[in-house]
Amino acid sequence: MVTLKPDLETRLAEDHPQVDSLRDGREPEHLQAIRLWLRLLTCTNLITTEIRTRLRESFQTTLPRFDLLAQLERHPQGLKMGELSRRMMVTTGNITGITDQLEAEGLVRRAVDPRDRRSFTVKLTPQGRKVFAEMARVHEGWVIEFFSGLGAAEKDSLFTLLGRLKAHLNGKEARP
């Protein structure tokens, strides 16, 4: 069970008590947008924190290591270090450090790219595939647990609304 600590969302409500006392029961659009942003941020932070804790306790690993293994699992042909960096949105130095650790544990291997001898392609080893498959199976259960407080229709609705928001943020017209 995730325990909720006082967060930005709670503090915003405390800082803006007038939101609850508006005559028509609706809050101004700018406060509604801020409260929604803080609710999304709070949920993301709660889930991420819990996943980090569980990965550490269950597998003695970190979220960045899990994410790197997940990227490689989706690309059995391997990925170049720079591509891993772009996909994970971290520096190549971070990717190098994580790859060094995973390679020392026998979970990934690096190979010189025959088309560009200055770059390396990283691939999962058979042991890496086995280890990641177990982590992914357990991780999936955690995610299902996190959303178990919502019914199927609520999950569908939330998914659709977040998809519309994502399309809007990407500058694409959202489909109804």
N, CA and C atoms as an extended XYZ file, in Angstrom:
528
Properties=species:S:1:pos:R:3:atomname:S:1:resname:S:1:resid:I:1 pbc="F F F"
N         0.844       -1.186        0.000 N   MET     1
C         0.000        0.000        0.000 CA  MET     1
C         0.881        1.237        0.000 C   MET     1
N         0.547        2.191       -0.838 N   VAL     2
C         1.288        3.435       -0.930 CA  VAL     2
C         0.702        4.419        0.064 C   VAL     2
N         1.553        5.024        0.887 N   THR     3
C         1.067        6.031        1.821 CA  THR     3
C         1.308        7.415        1.244 C   THR     3
N         0.302        8.227        1.307 N   LEU     4
C         0.353        9.569        0.735 CA  LEU     4
C         0.840       10.551        1.774 C   LEU     4
N         1.899       11.260        1.454 N   LYS     5
C         2.422       12.312        2.322 CA  LYS     5
C         1.827       13.642        1.861 C   LYS     5
N         1.858       14.655        2.720 N   PRO     6
C         1.398       15.970        2.256 CA  PRO     6
C         2.156       16.342        0.986 C   PRO     6
N         1.440       16.762       -0.022 N   ASP     7
C         2.053       17.009       -1.314 CA  ASP     7
C         1.633       18.369       -1.873 C   ASP     7
N         2.109       18.646       -3.055 N   LEU     8
C         1.797       19.927       -3.688 CA  LEU     8
C         0.308       20.103       -3.897 C   LEU     8
N        -0.370       19.031       -4.250 N   GLU     9
C        -1.804       19.111       -4.487 CA  GLU     9
C        -2.543       19.553       -3.224 C   GLU     9
N        -2.194       18.969       -2.103 N   THR    10
C        -2.814       19.337       -0.835 CA  THR    10
C        -2.477       20.778       -0.465 C   THR    10
N        -1.206       21.148       -0.648 N   ARG    11
C        -0.798       22.514       -0.314 CA  ARG    11
C        -1.505       23.540       -1.192 C   ARG    11
N        -1.727       23.205       -2.478 N   LEU    12
C        -2.428       24.135       -3.346 CA  LEU    12
C        -3.835       24.386       -2.825 C   LEU    12
N        -4.524       23.322       -2.433 N   ALA    13
C        -5.881       23.475       -1.909 CA  ALA    13
C        -5.866       24.325       -0.641 C   ALA    13
N        -4.843       24.137        0.182 N   GLU    14
C        -4.738       24.934        1.408 CA  GLU    14
C        -4.437       26.397        1.101 C   GLU    14
N        -3.636       26.636        0.059 N   ASP    15
C        -3.247       27.997       -0.309 CA  ASP    15
C        -4.363       28.752       -1.028 C   ASP    15
N        -5.339       28.022       -1.564 N   HIS    16
C        -6.414       28.647       -2.336 CA  HIS    16
C        -7.772       28.184       -1.814 C   HIS    16
N        -8.114       28.518       -0.559 N   PRO    17
C        -9.393       28.057        0.000 CA  PRO    17
C       -10.594       28.615       -0.749 C   PRO    17
N       -10.404       29.706       -1.485 N   GLN    18
C       -11.518       30.296       -2.214 CA  GLN    18
C       -12.058       29.360       -3.289 C   GLN    18
N       -11.266       28.373       -3.699 N   VAL    19
C       -11.713       27.428       -4.725 CA  VAL    19
C       -12.972       26.704       -4.251 C   VAL    19
N       -13.005       26.335       -2.973 N   ASP    20
C       -14.145       25.595       -2.456 CA  ASP    20
C       -15.368       26.474       -2.204 C   ASP    20
N       -15.206       27.774       -2.216 N   SER    21
C       -16.317       28.641       -1.838 CA  SER    21
C       -16.893       29.427       -3.011 C   SER    21
N       -16.582       29.035       -4.239 N   LEU    22
C       -17.147       29.730       -5.391 CA  LEU    22
C       -18.638       29.435       -5.485 C   LEU    22
N       -19.406       30.436       -5.879 N   ARG    23
C       -20.865       30.310       -5.847 CA  ARG    23
C       -21.405       29.208       -6.741 C   ARG    23
N       -20.888       29.091       -7.947 N   ASP    24
C       -21.451       28.092       -8.853 CA  ASP    24
C       -20.793       26.721       -8.695 C   ASP    24
N       -19.917       26.601       -7.713 N   GLY    25
C       -19.283       25.307       -7.465 CA  GLY    25
C       -18.145       24.977       -8.412 C   GLY    25
N       -17.870       25.872       -9.356 N   ARG    26
C       -16.786       25.628      -10.305 CA  ARG    26
C       -15.607       26.519       -9.948 C   ARG    26
N       -14.431       25.988      -10.162 N   GLU    27
C       -13.239       26.774       -9.888 CA  GLU    27
C       -12.792       27.476      -11.170 C   GLU    27
N       -12.062       28.579      -11.038 N   PRO    28
C       -11.547       29.257      -12.234 CA  PRO    28
C       -10.678       28.303      -13.047 C   PRO    28
N       -10.693       28.471      -14.356 N   GLU    29
C        -9.982       27.546      -15.247 CA  GLU    29
C        -8.498       27.446      -14.926 C   GLU    29
N        -7.862       28.563      -14.564 N   HIS    30
C        -6.431       28.491      -14.275 CA  HIS    30
C        -6.150       27.637      -13.041 C   HIS    30
N        -7.023       27.733      -12.012 N   LEU    31
C        -6.825       26.888      -10.835 CA  LEU    31
C        -7.141       25.429      -11.144 C   LEU    31
N        -8.126       25.214      -11.969 N   GLN    32
C        -8.473       23.852      -12.372 CA  GLN    32
C        -7.301       23.207      -13.110 C   GLN    32
N        -6.674       23.952      -14.000 N   ALA    33
C        -5.524       23.427      -14.749 CA  ALA    33
C        -4.355       23.118      -13.810 C   ALA    33
N        -4.099       24.021      -12.860 N   ILE    34
C        -3.005       23.800      -11.904 CA  ILE    34
C        -3.295       22.575      -11.044 C   ILE    34
N        -4.521       22.468      -10.544 N   ARG    35
C        -4.878       21.326       -9.702 CA  ARG    35
C        -4.774       20.018      -10.485 C   ARG    35
N        -5.184       20.027      -11.734 N   LEU    36
C        -5.083       18.827      -12.568 CA  LEU    36
C        -3.632       18.444      -12.793 C   LEU    36
N        -2.791       19.439      -13.112 N   TRP    37
C        -1.357       19.186      -13.300 CA  TRP    37
C        -0.767       18.574      -12.029 C   TRP    37
N        -1.088       19.161      -10.868 N   LEU    38
C        -0.546       18.647       -9.616 CA  LEU    38
C        -1.069       17.246       -9.300 C   LEU    38
N        -2.303       16.961       -9.667 N   ARG    39
C        -2.843       15.613       -9.455 CA  ARG    39
C        -2.086       14.601      -10.322 C   ARG    39
N        -1.846       14.938      -11.581 N   LEU    40
C        -1.074       14.050      -12.467 CA  LEU    40
C         0.338       13.848      -11.935 C   LEU    40
N         0.966       14.934      -11.517 N   LEU    41
C         2.321       14.869      -10.988 CA  LEU    41
C         2.373       14.021       -9.717 C   LEU    41
N         1.418       14.213       -8.828 N   THR    42
C         1.370       13.435       -7.596 CA  THR    42
C         1.228       11.951       -7.893 C   THR    42
N         0.301       11.598       -8.770 N   CYS    43
C         0.103       10.184       -9.116 CA  CYS    43
C         1.362        9.599       -9.739 C   CYS    43
N         1.987       10.334      -10.649 N   THR    44
C         3.218        9.867      -11.276 CA  THR    44
C         4.311        9.649      -10.240 C   THR    44
N         4.475       10.610       -9.349 N   ASN    45
C         5.512       10.495       -8.315 CA  ASN    45
C         5.247        9.334       -7.361 C   ASN    45
N         3.996        9.141       -6.975 N   LEU    46
C         3.660        8.032       -6.074 CA  LEU    46
C         3.958        6.685       -6.726 C   LEU    46
N         3.556        6.527       -7.973 N   ILE    47
C         3.786        5.262       -8.672 CA  ILE    47
C         5.279        5.045       -8.894 C   ILE    47
N         5.982        6.075       -9.345 N   THR    48
C         7.419        5.942       -9.605 CA  THR    48
C         8.184        5.600       -8.338 C   THR    48
N         7.859        6.265       -7.258 N   THR    49
C         8.533        5.991       -5.981 CA  THR    49
C         8.298        4.554       -5.543 C   THR    49
N         7.073        4.095       -5.661 N   GLU    50
C         6.761        2.727       -5.254 CA  GLU    50
C         7.462        1.706       -6.151 C   GLU    50
N         7.511        1.965       -7.453 N   ILE    51
C         8.209        1.045       -8.360 CA  ILE    51
C         9.701        1.020       -8.036 C   ILE    51
N        10.293        2.173       -7.805 N   ARG    52
C        11.721        2.219       -7.433 CA  ARG    52
C        11.984        1.383       -6.170 C   ARG    52
N        11.133        1.560       -5.166 N   THR    53
C        11.295        0.825       -3.911 CA  THR    53
C        11.163       -0.677       -4.148 C   THR    53
N        10.153       -1.074       -4.877 N   ARG    54
C         9.923       -2.502       -5.110 CA  ARG    54
C        11.020       -3.123       -5.974 C   ARG    54
N        11.510       -2.403       -6.974 N   LEU    55
C        12.618       -2.933       -7.789 CA  LEU    55
C        13.858       -3.147       -6.917 C   LEU    55
N        14.127       -2.192       -6.047 N   ARG    56
C        15.283       -2.300       -5.156 CA  ARG    56
C        15.120       -3.475       -4.199 C   ARG    56
N        13.944       -3.593       -3.590 N   GLU    57
C        13.715       -4.646       -2.597 CA  GLU    57
C        13.590       -6.035       -3.225 C   GLU    57
N        12.939       -6.127       -4.362 N   SER    58
C        12.672       -7.433       -4.973 CA  SER    58
C        13.796       -7.931       -5.867 C   SER    58
N        14.501       -6.999       -6.529 N   PHE    59
C        15.491       -7.412       -7.528 CA  PHE    59
C        16.860       -6.770       -7.341 C   PHE    59
N        17.028       -5.981       -6.276 N   GLN    60
C        18.284       -5.277       -6.031 CA  GLN    60
C        18.734       -4.528       -7.293 C   GLN    60
N        17.786       -3.831       -7.907 N   THR    61
C        18.098       -3.067       -9.106 CA  THR    61
C        17.424       -1.706       -9.027 C   THR    61
N        17.707       -0.886      -10.019 N   THR    62
C        17.166        0.473      -10.069 CA  THR    62
C        16.232        0.618      -11.265 C   THR    62
N        15.436        1.670      -11.241 N   LEU    63
C        14.529        1.934      -12.362 CA  LEU    63
C        15.300        2.196      -13.662 C   LEU    63
N        16.397        2.974      -13.652 N   PRO    64
C        17.137        3.160      -14.911 CA  PRO    64
C        17.679        1.843      -15.482 C   PRO    64
N        18.131        0.947      -14.620 N   ARG    65
C        18.612       -0.357      -15.106 CA  ARG    65
C        17.459       -1.151      -15.711 C   ARG    65
N        16.311       -1.136      -15.030 N   PHE    66
C        15.119       -1.817      -15.539 CA  PHE    66
C        14.727       -1.233      -16.893 C   PHE    66
N        14.723        0.090      -16.993 N   ASP    67
C        14.343        0.758      -18.246 CA  ASP    67
C        15.292        0.399      -19.386 C   ASP    67
N        16.588        0.340      -19.111 N   LEU    68
C        17.556       -0.015      -20.148 CA  LEU    68
C        17.308       -1.452      -20.622 C   LEU    68
N        17.098       -2.365      -19.690 N   LEU    69
C        16.801       -3.749      -20.065 CA  LEU    69
C        15.508       -3.829      -20.885 C   LEU    69
N        14.512       -3.029      -20.508 N   ALA    70
C        13.240       -3.021      -21.240 CA  ALA    70
C        13.438       -2.543      -22.670 C   ALA    70
N        14.248       -1.508      -22.855 N   GLN    71
C        14.536       -1.026      -24.212 CA  GLN    71
C        15.186       -2.122      -25.048 C   GLN    71
N        16.139       -2.814      -24.458 N   LEU    72
C        16.845       -3.866      -25.197 CA  LEU    72
C        15.939       -5.069      -25.470 C   LEU    72
N        15.031       -5.354      -24.552 N   GLU    73
C        14.102       -6.470      -24.760 CA  GLU    73
C        13.213       -6.199      -25.961 C   GLU    73
N        12.842       -4.933      -26.162 N   ARG    74
C        11.993       -4.557      -27.308 CA  ARG    74
C        12.763       -4.525      -28.623 C   ARG    74
N        14.088       -4.537      -28.534 N   HIS    75
C        14.936       -4.444      -29.732 CA  HIS    75
C        15.991       -5.548      -29.682 C   HIS    75
N        15.591       -6.774      -30.021 N   PRO    76
C        16.525       -7.903      -29.900 CA  PRO    76
C        17.780       -7.743      -30.759 C   PRO    76
N        17.704       -6.932      -31.806 N   GLN    77
C        18.883       -6.693      -32.647 CA  GLN    77
C        19.890       -5.788      -31.945 C   GLN    77
N        19.484       -5.209      -30.821 N   GLY    78
C        20.347       -4.326      -30.053 CA  GLY    78
C        20.143       -2.873      -30.419 C   GLY    78
N        20.680       -2.008      -29.598 N   LEU    79
C        20.604       -0.566      -29.822 CA  LEU    79
C        21.970        0.041      -29.578 C   LEU    79
N        22.262        1.085      -30.341 N   LYS    80
C        23.498        1.834      -30.115 CA  LYS    80
C        23.351        2.626      -28.827 C   LYS    80
N        24.483        2.922      -28.227 N   MET    81
C        24.486        3.668      -26.964 CA  MET    81
C        23.759        5.008      -27.124 C   MET    81
N        24.000        5.715      -28.211 N   GLY    82
C        23.344        7.001      -28.435 CA  GLY    82
C        21.837        6.866      -28.548 C   GLY    82
N        21.382        5.782      -29.185 N   GLU    83
C        19.939        5.547      -29.309 CA  GLU    83
C        19.334        5.229      -27.940 C   GLU    83
N        20.027        4.456      -27.144 N   LEU    84
C        19.555        4.202      -25.776 CA  LEU    84
C        19.445        5.512      -24.999 C   LEU    84
N        20.429        6.364      -25.159 N   SER    85
C        20.432        7.657      -24.487 CA  SER    85
C        19.213        8.482      -24.896 C   SER    85
N        18.920        8.535      -26.190 N   ARG    86
C        17.759        9.292      -26.684 CA  ARG    86
C        16.453        8.690      -26.168 C   ARG    86
N        16.335        7.385      -26.236 N   ARG    87
C        15.096        6.724      -25.818 CA  ARG    87
C        14.838        6.882      -24.322 C   ARG    87
N        15.890        6.857      -23.536 N   MET    88
C        15.737        6.947      -22.080 CA  MET    88
C        15.833        8.387      -21.576 C   MET    88
N        16.167        9.310      -22.475 N   MET    89
C        16.261       10.730      -22.157 CA  MET    89
C        17.261       11.005      -21.041 C   MET    89
N        18.422       10.353      -21.136 N   VAL    90
C        19.529       10.593      -20.213 CA  VAL    90
C        20.810       10.735      -21.031 C   VAL    90
N        21.873       11.175      -20.392 N   THR    91
C        23.129       11.378      -21.108 CA  THR    91
C        23.763       10.043      -21.489 C   THR    91
N        24.633       10.088      -22.490 N   THR    92
C        25.344        8.870      -22.870 CA  THR    92
C        26.259        8.406      -21.740 C   THR    92
N        26.726        9.331      -20.913 N   GLY    93
C        27.525        8.955      -19.750 CA  GLY    93
C        26.732        8.076      -18.788 C   GLY    93
N        25.469        8.428      -18.578 N   ASN    94
C        24.611        7.599      -17.725 CA  ASN    94
C        24.417        6.217      -18.333 C   ASN    94
N        24.198        6.178      -19.630 N   ILE    95
C        24.002        4.896      -20.327 CA  ILE    95
C        25.262        4.052      -20.210 C   ILE    95
N        26.412        4.682      -20.367 N   THR    96
C        27.677        3.949      -20.264 CA  THR    96
C        27.830        3.329      -18.881 C   THR    96
N        27.544        4.091      -17.832 N   GLY    97
C        27.663        3.581      -16.475 CA  GLY    97
C        26.721        2.415      -16.213 C   GLY    97
N        25.477        2.544      -16.634 N   ILE    98
C        24.506        1.467      -16.431 CA  ILE    98
C        24.911        0.237      -17.241 C   ILE    98
N        25.337        0.463      -18.487 N   THR    99
C        25.747       -0.649      -19.344 CA  THR    99
C        26.957       -1.362      -18.761 C   THR    99
N        27.903       -0.604      -18.229 N   ASP   100
C        29.074       -1.218      -17.586 CA  ASP   100
C        28.645       -2.181      -16.476 C   ASP   100
N        27.721       -1.733      -15.628 N   GLN   101
C        27.243       -2.563      -14.518 CA  GLN   101
C        26.543       -3.819      -15.028 C   GLN   101
N        25.635       -3.626      -15.983 N   LEU   102
C        24.873       -4.760      -16.503 CA  LEU   102
C        25.760       -5.741      -17.259 C   LEU   102
N        26.772       -5.228      -17.931 N   GLU   103
C        27.706       -6.094      -18.646 CA  GLU   103
C        28.538       -6.910      -17.651 C   GLU   103
N        28.967       -6.279      -16.560 N   ALA   104
C        29.739       -6.982      -15.530 CA  ALA   104
C        28.914       -8.105      -14.898 C   ALA   104
N        27.592       -7.938      -14.863 N   GLU   105
C        26.703       -8.958      -14.301 CA  GLU   105
C        26.289      -10.001      -15.329 C   GLU   105
N        26.727       -9.821      -16.575 N   GLY   106
C        26.408      -10.787      -17.626 CA  GLY   106
C        25.012      -10.647      -18.207 C   GLY   106
N        24.371       -9.488      -18.003 N   LEU   107
C        23.010       -9.295      -18.491 CA  LEU   107
C        22.954       -8.665      -19.879 C   LEU   107
N        23.989       -7.919      -20.256 N   VAL   108
C        24.075       -7.328      -21.592 CA  VAL   108
C        25.486       -7.542      -22.121 C   VAL   108
N        25.600       -7.386      -23.435 N   ARG   109
C        26.936       -7.404      -24.034 CA  ARG   109
C        27.010       -6.278      -25.050 C   ARG   109
N        28.214       -5.763      -25.192 N   ARG   110
C        28.491       -4.694      -26.157 CA  ARG   110
C        29.243       -5.296      -27.326 C   ARG   110
N        28.916       -4.831      -28.506 N   ALA   111
C        29.647       -5.260      -29.697 CA  ALA   111
C        29.945       -4.023      -30.536 C   ALA   111
N        31.140       -3.991      -31.104 N   VAL   112
C        31.496       -2.886      -31.997 CA  VAL   112
C        30.595       -2.969      -33.218 C   VAL   112
N        30.044       -1.833      -33.599 N   ASP   113
C        29.186       -1.776      -34.785 CA  ASP   113
C        30.072       -1.918      -36.019 C   ASP   113
N        29.836       -2.946      -36.851 N   PRO   114
C        30.697       -3.157      -38.020 CA  PRO   114
C        30.638       -2.006      -39.028 C   PRO   114
N        29.551       -1.233      -39.021 N   ARG   115
C        29.428       -0.101      -39.948 CA  ARG   115
C        30.073        1.165      -39.403 C   ARG   115
N        30.279        1.216      -38.084 N   ASP   116
C        30.881        2.394      -37.451 CA  ASP   116
C        31.671        1.913      -36.240 C   ASP   116
N        32.951        1.691      -36.425 N   ARG   117
C        33.785        1.085      -35.390 CA  ARG   117
C        33.953        1.978      -34.161 C   ARG   117
N        33.453        3.224      -34.215 N   ARG   118
C        33.518        4.115      -33.057 CA  ARG   118
C        32.334        3.920      -32.123 C   ARG   118
N        31.309        3.192      -32.575 N   SER   119
C        30.121        3.032      -31.735 CA  SER   119
C        29.879        1.559      -31.396 C   SER   119
N        29.111        1.385      -30.335 N   PHE   120
C        28.804        0.050      -29.847 CA  PHE   120
C        27.305       -0.201      -29.924 C   PHE   120
N        26.960       -1.454      -30.171 N   THR   121
C        25.578       -1.894      -30.065 CA  THR   121
C        25.479       -2.731      -28.801 C   THR   121
N        24.422       -2.503      -28.030 N   VAL   122
C        24.209       -3.221      -26.784 CA  VAL   122
C        23.037       -4.178      -26.986 C   VAL   122
N        23.214       -5.424      -26.534 N   LYS   123
C        22.171       -6.445      -26.649 CA  LYS   123
C        22.040       -7.177      -25.322 C   LYS   123
N        20.849       -7.713      -25.096 N   LEU   124
C        20.645       -8.573      -23.938 CA  LEU   124
C        21.341       -9.912      -24.178 C   LEU   124
N        21.914      -10.475      -23.144 N   THR   125
C        22.444      -11.838      -23.199 CA  THR   125
C        21.276      -12.788      -22.895 C   THR   125
N        21.437      -14.077      -23.134 N   PRO   126
C        20.371      -15.012      -22.739 CA  PRO   126
C        20.026      -14.883      -21.249 C   PRO   126
N        21.038      -14.719      -20.406 N   GLN   127
C        20.786      -14.528      -18.975 CA  GLN   127
C        20.023      -13.220      -18.744 C   GLN   127
N        20.371      -12.161      -19.478 N   GLY   128
C        19.670      -10.887      -19.358 CA  GLY   128
C        18.205      -11.009      -19.742 C   GLY   128
N        17.929      -11.780      -20.785 N   ARG   129
C        16.533      -12.009      -21.204 CA  ARG   129
C        15.757      -12.721      -20.096 C   ARG   129
N        16.378      -13.710      -19.502 N   LYS   130
C        15.725      -14.488      -18.445 CA  LYS   130
C        15.448      -13.604      -17.226 C   LYS   130
N        16.446      -12.860      -16.793 N   VAL   131
C        16.298      -11.988      -15.624 CA  VAL   131
C        15.238      -10.923      -15.893 C   VAL   131
N        15.307      -10.302      -17.077 N   PHE   132
C        14.340       -9.247      -17.372 CA  PHE   132
C        12.927       -9.802      -17.481 C   PHE   132
N        12.755      -10.978      -18.061 N   ALA   133
C        11.414      -11.565      -18.192 CA  ALA   133
C        10.747      -11.698      -16.826 C   ALA   133
N        11.510      -12.128      -15.824 N   GLU   134
C        10.956      -12.263      -14.476 CA  GLU   134
C        10.632      -10.889      -13.888 C   GLU   134
N        11.535       -9.933      -14.050 N   MET   135
C        11.271       -8.583      -13.531 CA  MET   135
C        10.038       -7.988      -14.208 C   MET   135
N         9.916       -8.154      -15.512 N   ALA   136
C         8.788       -7.581      -16.260 CA  ALA   136
C         7.467       -8.211      -15.819 C   ALA   136
N         7.485       -9.517      -15.566 N   ARG   137
C         6.272      -10.206      -15.114 CA  ARG   137
C         5.806       -9.630      -13.768 C   ARG   137
N         6.728       -9.463      -12.845 N   VAL   138
C         6.395       -8.934      -11.519 CA  VAL   138
C         5.986       -7.461      -11.632 C   VAL   138
N         6.718       -6.691      -12.421 N   HIS   139
C         6.415       -5.269      -12.626 CA  HIS   139
C         4.996       -5.097      -13.162 C   HIS   139
N         4.612       -5.943      -14.100 N   GLU   140
C         3.259       -5.866      -14.655 CA  GLU   140
C         2.211       -6.047      -13.553 C   GLU   140
N         2.452       -6.975      -12.658 N   GLY   141
C         1.535       -7.177      -11.528 CA  GLY   141
C         1.427       -5.943      -10.648 C   GLY   141
N         2.557       -5.286      -10.435 N   TRP   142
C         2.534       -4.062       -9.633 CA  TRP   142
C         1.666       -2.996      -10.286 C   TRP   142
N         1.835       -2.815      -11.584 N   VAL   143
C         1.076       -1.784      -12.297 CA  VAL   143
C        -0.415       -2.102      -12.235 C   VAL   143
N        -0.759       -3.362      -12.425 N   ILE   144
C        -2.165       -3.762      -12.318 CA  ILE   144
C        -2.693       -3.426      -10.925 C   ILE   144
N        -1.902       -3.709       -9.912 N   GLU   145
C        -2.281       -3.401       -8.524 CA  GLU   145
C        -2.510       -1.898       -8.330 C   GLU   145
N        -1.636       -1.070       -8.879 N   PHE   146
C        -1.746        0.379       -8.698 CA  PHE   146
C        -3.063        0.922       -9.252 C   PHE   146
N        -3.552        0.321      -10.322 N   PHE   147
C        -4.776        0.811      -10.953 CA  PHE   147
C        -6.012        0.011      -10.551 C   PHE   147
N        -5.861       -0.885       -9.580 N   SER   148
C        -6.981       -1.742       -9.194 CA  SER   148
C        -8.112       -0.972       -8.520 C   SER   148
N        -7.862        0.233       -8.085 N   GLY   149
C        -8.906        1.045       -7.465 CA  GLY   149
C        -9.866        1.662       -8.467 C   GLY   149
N        -9.590        1.480       -9.749 N   LEU   150
C       -10.458        2.000      -10.800 CA  LEU   150
C       -11.146        0.838      -11.510 C   LEU   150
N       -12.384        1.062      -11.906 N   GLY   151
C       -13.099        0.069      -12.699 CA  GLY   151
C       -12.643        0.118      -14.149 C   GLY   151
N       -13.064       -0.865      -14.921 N   ALA   152
C       -12.657       -0.957      -16.334 CA  ALA   152
C       -13.082        0.286      -17.118 C   ALA   152
N       -14.315        0.743      -16.897 N   ALA   153
C       -14.800        1.921      -17.631 CA  ALA   153
C       -14.005        3.165      -17.236 C   ALA   153
N       -13.646        3.267      -15.965 N   GLU   154
C       -12.854        4.413      -15.503 CA  GLU   154
C       -11.460        4.392      -16.128 C   GLU   154
N       -10.857        3.210      -16.202 N   LYS   155
C        -9.538        3.092      -16.842 CA  LYS   155
C        -9.626        3.462      -18.315 C   LYS   155
N       -10.678        2.989      -18.995 N   ASP   156
C       -10.860        3.342      -20.408 CA  ASP   156
C       -11.013        4.852      -20.580 C   ASP   156
N       -11.810        5.453      -19.726 N   SER   157
C       -12.042        6.898      -19.803 CA  SER   157
C       -10.759        7.676      -19.544 C   SER   157
N       -10.039        7.292      -18.506 N   LEU   158
C        -8.779        7.963      -18.176 CA  LEU   158
C        -7.778        7.812      -19.314 C   LEU   158
N        -7.684        6.631      -19.884 N   PHE   159
C        -6.778        6.375      -21.001 CA  PHE   159
C        -7.124        7.275      -22.195 C   PHE   159
N        -8.408        7.376      -22.496 N   THR   160
C        -8.855        8.217      -23.614 CA  THR   160
C        -8.539        9.682      -23.357 C   THR   160
N        -8.844       10.161      -22.165 N   LEU   161
C        -8.589       11.571      -21.835 CA  LEU   161
C        -7.094       11.885      -21.858 C   LEU   161
N        -6.285       11.010      -21.295 N   LEU   162
C        -4.836       11.241      -21.320 CA  LEU   162
C        -4.300       11.167      -22.754 C   LEU   162
N        -4.895       10.336      -23.579 N   GLY   163
C        -4.512       10.290      -24.996 CA  GLY   163
C        -4.814       11.599      -25.700 C   GLY   163
N        -5.951       12.175      -25.393 N   ARG   164
C        -6.296       13.475      -25.976 CA  ARG   164
C        -5.324       14.551      -25.504 C   ARG   164
N        -4.979       14.531      -24.221 N   LEU   165
C        -4.011       15.491      -23.689 CA  LEU   165
C        -2.658       15.308      -24.366 C   LEU   165
N        -2.222       14.081      -24.505 N   LYS   166
C        -0.937       13.787      -25.154 CA  LYS   166
C        -0.926       14.295      -26.593 C   LYS   166
N        -1.996       14.043      -27.323 N   ALA   167
C        -2.083       14.515      -28.711 CA  ALA   167
C        -2.031       16.042      -28.763 C   ALA   167
N        -2.735       16.692      -27.850 N   HIS   168
C        -2.716       18.148      -27.795 CA  HIS   168
C        -1.303       18.668      -27.513 C   HIS   168
N        -0.627       18.040      -26.550 N   LEU   169
C         0.711       18.476      -26.189 CA  LEU   169
C         1.728       18.230      -27.316 C   LEU   169
N         1.467       17.201      -28.106 N   ASN   170
C         2.321       16.923      -29.263 CA  ASN   170
C         1.980       17.789      -30.468 C   ASN   170
N         0.985       18.662      -30.303 N   GLY   171
C         0.612       19.572      -31.384 CA  GLY   171
C        -0.271       18.923      -32.436 C   GLY   171
N        -0.809       17.786      -32.121 N   LYS   172
C        -1.710       17.101      -33.057 CA  LYS   172
C        -3.123       17.323      -32.600 C   LYS   172
N        -4.021       17.323      -33.535 N   GLU   173
C        -5.407       17.489      -33.162 CA  GLU   173
C        -5.893       16.218      -32.491 C   GLU   173
N        -6.461       16.365      -31.326 N   ALA   174
C        -6.947       15.208      -30.572 CA  ALA   174
C        -8.219       14.673      -31.228 C   ALA   174
N        -8.274       13.355      -31.305 N   ARG   175
C        -9.483       12.722      -31.835 CA  ARG   175
C       -10.463       12.514      -30.702 C   ARG   175
N       -11.736       12.742      -30.976 N   PRO   176
C       -12.746       12.540      -29.901 CA  PRO   176
C       -12.869       11.067      -29.545 C   PRO   176
